[in-house]
Amino acid sequence: MSVRNRKEDKNAAPEELLEVMDPSNRPLAVLSRTQVHFQGLYHRSVAVLAYDRNKRIYLNKRAATRVLYPGRWNLSAIGHVLAGEAVMDAAHRRLKTEVGAVPRRLKLKRVIKGCDDTNFEYVYLFSAGQLIFAPRPDPGKVQDFAFFDQKDLKEMVREFPESLTPRLVYFWRLGLIF
């Protein structure tokens, strides 16, 4: 479908607009997600870690229809911070989609500087703590979910890294998940 036809298609979702950041994480401009990624520009994203009462991490399996990493296990919730959106609002939005509800509190654990390993994203890493509800993710985005303990995730990273998103593996190697 050409760009012209896409603009005329009233059912097509508008492309996300992201704030381009400078190397010090200050806003510079607003561009489409496609342009930001194509040009390798700094931008912001969120990652949220959620756990069950046994301190196992909630991971979601990306739907097979997803463009990037279809069918791979991913962190509890991740996504871009949209232009004009507060980081905390982005975290809540992604939790609603990928977990199905939003906990009362999120705790900012760390901000990871944009680099090759983060796709030039300044990642705001939050903890949602223990989920007190049964997950109900959006089936259009998430095809499955499960809780993994540290031992099981370590084995998956070692033996089956291709079944995981690069972001999950990167955060595991940084020691940020447990």
VONU-283223 format. One record per residue (C-alpha): residue in three letters; x, y, z. Coordinates in Angstrom, 2 decimals. Example, Ala and Ser with C-alpha at 12.3 -4.5 7.8 and 13.67 -1.06 7.14 Angstrom:
<sites>
<site type="ALA" c1="12.30" c2="-4.50" c3="7.80"/>
<site type="SER" c1="13.67" c2="-1.06" c3="7.14"/>
</sites>
This chain:
<sites>
<site type="MET" c1="0.00" c2="0.00" c3="0.00"/>
<site type="SER" c1="1.43" c2="3.36" c3="-0.94"/>
<site type="VAL" c1="1.80" c2="6.19" c3="1.57"/>
<site type="ARG" c1="-0.89" c2="8.07" c3="-0.29"/>
<site type="ASN" c1="-3.34" c2="5.17" c3="-0.03"/>
<site type="ARG" c1="-2.50" c2="4.62" c3="3.62"/>
<site type="LYS" c1="-3.39" c2="8.23" c3="4.39"/>
<site type="GLU" c1="-6.70" c2="7.75" c3="2.60"/>
<site type="ASP" c1="-7.48" c2="4.53" c3="4.53"/>
<site type="LYS" c1="-9.61" c2="5.70" c3="7.43"/>
<site type="ASN" c1="-9.12" c2="2.32" c3="9.18"/>
<site type="ALA" c1="-5.32" c2="2.55" c3="9.21"/>
<site type="ALA" c1="-3.87" c2="3.40" c3="12.59"/>
<site type="PRO" c1="-1.88" c2="6.62" c3="12.60"/>
<site type="GLU" c1="1.83" c2="6.15" c3="13.01"/>
<site type="GLU" c1="3.23" c2="6.86" c3="16.46"/>
<site type="LEU" c1="5.02" c2="10.16" c3="16.89"/>
<site type="LEU" c1="8.04" c2="10.11" c3="19.18"/>
<site type="GLU" c1="10.19" c2="12.82" c3="20.69"/>
<site type="VAL" c1="13.76" c2="12.75" c3="19.41"/>
<site type="MET" c1="16.18" c2="13.26" c3="22.29"/>
<site type="ASP" c1="19.75" c2="14.58" c3="22.36"/>
<site type="PRO" c1="22.58" c2="12.51" c3="23.92"/>
<site type="SER" c1="21.69" c2="14.05" c3="27.31"/>
<site type="ASN" c1="18.03" c2="12.91" c3="27.05"/>
<site type="ARG" c1="16.63" c2="16.38" c3="26.27"/>
<site type="PRO" c1="13.89" c2="16.77" c3="23.62"/>
<site type="LEU" c1="14.89" c2="18.06" c3="20.20"/>
<site type="ALA" c1="12.09" c2="17.30" c3="17.75"/>
<site type="VAL" c1="9.10" c2="15.09" c3="16.99"/>
<site type="LEU" c1="9.27" c2="12.48" c3="14.22"/>
<site type="SER" c1="7.44" c2="9.31" c3="13.24"/>
<site type="ARG" c1="8.53" c2="6.07" c3="14.86"/>
<site type="THR" c1="9.65" c2="4.82" c3="11.45"/>
<site type="GLN" c1="11.95" c2="7.81" c3="10.92"/>
<site type="VAL" c1="13.34" c2="7.68" c3="14.47"/>
<site type="HIS" c1="14.28" c2="4.02" c3="14.09"/>
<site type="PHE" c1="15.46" c2="4.34" c3="10.47"/>
<site type="GLN" c1="17.84" c2="7.16" c3="11.42"/>
<site type="GLY" c1="18.93" c2="5.58" c3="14.73"/>
<site type="LEU" c1="17.91" c2="8.60" c3="16.78"/>
<site type="TYR" c1="17.69" c2="8.79" c3="20.56"/>
<site type="HIS" c1="14.16" c2="8.51" c3="21.96"/>
<site type="ARG" c1="12.38" c2="7.28" c3="25.11"/>
<site type="SER" c1="10.71" c2="4.04" c3="26.07"/>
<site type="VAL" c1="9.42" c2="2.34" c3="29.19"/>
<site type="ALA" c1="9.87" c2="-1.17" c3="30.54"/>
<site type="VAL" c1="7.86" c2="-2.46" c3="33.47"/>
<site type="LEU" c1="8.61" c2="-5.53" c3="35.55"/>
<site type="ALA" c1="5.74" c2="-7.26" c3="37.34"/>
<site type="TYR" c1="5.89" c2="-10.29" c3="39.64"/>
<site type="ASP" c1="3.61" c2="-12.79" c3="41.33"/>
<site type="ARG" c1="3.51" c2="-13.51" c3="45.07"/>
<site type="ASN" c1="6.31" c2="-16.07" c3="44.62"/>
<site type="LYS" c1="8.58" c2="-13.35" c3="43.16"/>
<site type="ARG" c1="8.44" c2="-14.87" c3="39.69"/>
<site type="ILE" c1="8.62" c2="-12.42" c3="36.79"/>
<site type="TYR" c1="5.59" c2="-12.01" c3="34.54"/>
<site type="LEU" c1="6.60" c2="-12.38" c3="30.89"/>
<site type="ASN" c1="4.35" c2="-12.07" c3="27.88"/>
<site type="LYS" c1="4.71" c2="-13.88" c3="24.60"/>
<site type="ARG" c1="4.33" c2="-11.46" c3="21.72"/>
<site type="ALA" c1="1.53" c2="-12.21" c3="19.27"/>
<site type="ALA" c1="2.55" c2="-13.87" c3="16.01"/>
<site type="THR" c1="1.20" c2="-10.83" c3="14.14"/>
<site type="ARG" c1="3.67" c2="-8.41" c3="15.75"/>
<site type="VAL" c1="6.21" c2="-6.90" c3="13.34"/>
<site type="LEU" c1="9.20" c2="-7.17" c3="15.67"/>
<site type="TYR" c1="10.00" c2="-10.42" c3="17.46"/>
<site type="PRO" c1="6.70" c2="-12.23" c3="16.88"/>
<site type="GLY" c1="6.15" c2="-15.19" c3="19.20"/>
<site type="ARG" c1="9.05" c2="-14.31" c3="21.49"/>
<site type="TRP" c1="8.92" c2="-13.92" c3="25.26"/>
<site type="ASN" c1="9.20" c2="-10.32" c3="26.40"/>
<site type="LEU" c1="9.41" c2="-8.27" c3="29.58"/>
<site type="SER" c1="6.16" c2="-7.66" c3="31.47"/>
<site type="ALA" c1="5.40" c2="-4.47" c3="29.51"/>
<site type="ILE" c1="7.45" c2="-2.33" c3="27.16"/>
<site type="GLY" c1="6.76" c2="0.45" c3="24.71"/>
<site type="HIS" c1="7.63" c2="3.87" c3="23.40"/>
<site type="VAL" c1="6.87" c2="7.10" c3="25.17"/>
<site type="LEU" c1="4.74" c2="9.02" c3="22.67"/>
<site type="ALA" c1="5.34" c2="12.68" c3="21.85"/>
<site type="GLY" c1="3.80" c2="14.81" c3="24.60"/>
<site type="GLU" c1="3.21" c2="11.80" c3="26.87"/>
<site type="ALA" c1="4.57" c2="11.61" c3="30.40"/>
<site type="VAL" c1="6.86" c2="8.64" c3="31.07"/>
<site type="MET" c1="4.60" c2="7.37" c3="33.89"/>
<site type="ASP" c1="1.55" c2="7.59" c3="31.62"/>
<site type="ALA" c1="3.37" c2="5.52" c3="28.98"/>
<site type="ALA" c1="4.19" c2="2.87" c3="31.60"/>
<site type="HIS" c1="0.54" c2="2.70" c3="32.68"/>
<site type="ARG" c1="-0.63" c2="2.52" c3="29.05"/>
<site type="ARG" c1="1.70" c2="-0.38" c3="28.26"/>
<site type="LEU" c1="0.74" c2="-2.26" c3="31.44"/>
<site type="LYS" c1="-2.94" c2="-1.94" c3="30.52"/>
<site type="THR" c1="-2.22" c2="-3.50" c3="27.11"/>
<site type="GLU" c1="0.30" c2="-6.19" c3="28.03"/>
<site type="VAL" c1="-0.87" c2="-7.17" c3="31.52"/>
<site type="GLY" c1="-4.49" c2="-6.09" c3="31.46"/>
<site type="ALA" c1="-4.59" c2="-3.79" c3="34.46"/>
<site type="VAL" c1="-2.53" c2="-1.14" c3="36.16"/>
<site type="PRO" c1="-1.23" c2="-1.48" c3="39.72"/>
<site type="ARG" c1="-1.61" c2="1.40" c3="42.15"/>
<site type="ARG" c1="2.07" c2="2.21" c3="42.25"/>
<site type="LEU" c1="5.02" c2="2.00" c3="39.93"/>
<site type="LYS" c1="8.54" c2="2.49" c3="41.20"/>
<site type="LEU" c1="11.21" c2="3.88" c3="38.90"/>
<site type="LYS" c1="14.19" c2="1.57" c3="39.29"/>
<site type="ARG" c1="16.58" c2="3.04" c3="36.77"/>
<site type="VAL" c1="16.98" c2="4.99" c3="33.54"/>
<site type="ILE" c1="19.17" c2="3.15" c3="31.05"/>
<site type="LYS" c1="21.05" c2="5.44" c3="28.67"/>
<site type="GLY" c1="20.29" c2="5.07" c3="25.00"/>
<site type="CYS" c1="22.84" c2="2.91" c3="23.15"/>
<site type="ASP" c1="23.06" c2="0.27" c3="20.43"/>
<site type="ASP" c1="21.74" c2="-2.41" c3="22.83"/>
<site type="THR" c1="18.60" c2="-0.36" c3="23.60"/>
<site type="ASN" c1="18.04" c2="0.72" c3="19.98"/>
<site type="PHE" c1="19.01" c2="4.25" c3="21.09"/>
<site type="GLU" c1="16.14" c2="4.33" c3="23.56"/>
<site type="TYR" c1="16.47" c2="5.92" c3="26.98"/>
<site type="VAL" c1="14.65" c2="3.17" c3="28.84"/>
<site type="TYR" c1="12.77" c2="4.08" c3="32.01"/>
<site type="LEU" c1="12.67" c2="0.83" c3="33.98"/>
<site type="PHE" c1="9.82" c2="0.51" c3="36.47"/>
<site type="SER" c1="8.77" c2="-2.14" c3="38.93"/>
<site type="ALA" c1="5.06" c2="-2.79" c3="39.36"/>
<site type="GLY" c1="5.80" c2="-5.08" c3="42.28"/>
<site type="GLN" c1="3.46" c2="-7.99" c3="42.96"/>
<site type="LEU" c1="0.39" c2="-8.34" c3="40.77"/>
<site type="ILE" c1="-2.75" c2="-8.71" c3="42.88"/>
<site type="PHE" c1="-4.99" c2="-9.53" c3="39.92"/>
<site type="ALA" c1="-5.05" c2="-12.17" c3="37.21"/>
<site type="PRO" c1="-3.39" c2="-10.86" c3="34.02"/>
<site type="ARG" c1="-5.73" c2="-10.16" c3="31.08"/>
<site type="PRO" c1="-3.48" c2="-8.96" c3="28.24"/>
<site type="ASP" c1="-4.72" c2="-7.69" c3="24.89"/>
<site type="PRO" c1="-4.84" c2="-10.81" c3="22.64"/>
<site type="GLY" c1="-3.96" c2="-8.67" c3="19.62"/>
<site type="LYS" c1="-0.58" c2="-7.91" c3="21.21"/>
<site type="VAL" c1="0.05" c2="-10.88" c3="23.52"/>
<site type="GLN" c1="-0.56" c2="-14.52" c3="22.61"/>
<site type="ASP" c1="0.41" c2="-16.02" c3="25.97"/>
<site type="PHE" c1="1.92" c2="-15.17" c3="29.34"/>
<site type="ALA" c1="3.59" c2="-17.00" c3="32.20"/>
<site type="PHE" c1="5.54" c2="-16.41" c3="35.39"/>
<site type="PHE" c1="9.19" c2="-17.49" c3="35.47"/>
<site type="ASP" c1="11.52" c2="-17.87" c3="38.41"/>
<site type="GLN" c1="15.16" c2="-16.85" c3="38.26"/>
<site type="LYS" c1="16.42" c2="-20.38" c3="37.59"/>
<site type="ASP" c1="14.02" c2="-20.98" c3="34.69"/>
<site type="LEU" c1="14.79" c2="-17.62" c3="33.07"/>
<site type="LYS" c1="18.53" c2="-18.19" c3="33.43"/>
<site type="GLU" c1="18.14" c2="-21.50" c3="31.59"/>
<site type="MET" c1="16.08" c2="-19.88" c3="28.83"/>
<site type="VAL" c1="18.67" c2="-17.13" c3="28.31"/>
<site type="ARG" c1="21.45" c2="-19.72" c3="28.17"/>
<site type="GLU" c1="19.74" c2="-22.41" c3="26.08"/>
<site type="PHE" c1="17.02" c2="-20.65" c3="24.06"/>
<site type="PRO" c1="17.92" c2="-16.96" c3="23.63"/>
<site type="GLU" c1="16.22" c2="-16.94" c3="20.21"/>
<site type="SER" c1="12.88" c2="-17.48" c3="21.99"/>
<site type="LEU" c1="13.35" c2="-14.21" c3="23.91"/>
<site type="THR" c1="13.38" c2="-10.59" c3="22.80"/>
<site type="PRO" c1="16.81" c2="-8.94" c3="22.73"/>
<site type="ARG" c1="15.57" c2="-6.42" c3="25.32"/>
<site type="LEU" c1="14.75" c2="-9.24" c3="27.77"/>
<site type="VAL" c1="18.18" c2="-10.82" c3="27.29"/>
<site type="TYR" c1="19.91" c2="-7.45" c3="27.66"/>
<site type="PHE" c1="18.13" c2="-6.65" c3="30.93"/>
<site type="TRP" c1="18.87" c2="-10.15" c3="32.20"/>
<site type="ARG" c1="22.58" c2="-9.70" c3="31.49"/>
<site type="LEU" c1="22.55" c2="-6.34" c3="33.30"/>
<site type="GLY" c1="21.06" c2="-8.09" c3="36.34"/>
<site type="LEU" c1="17.96" c2="-5.89" c3="36.37"/>
<site type="ILE" c1="15.16" c2="-8.45" c3="36.40"/>
<site type="PHE" c1="15.57" c2="-10.14" c3="39.80"/>
</sites>
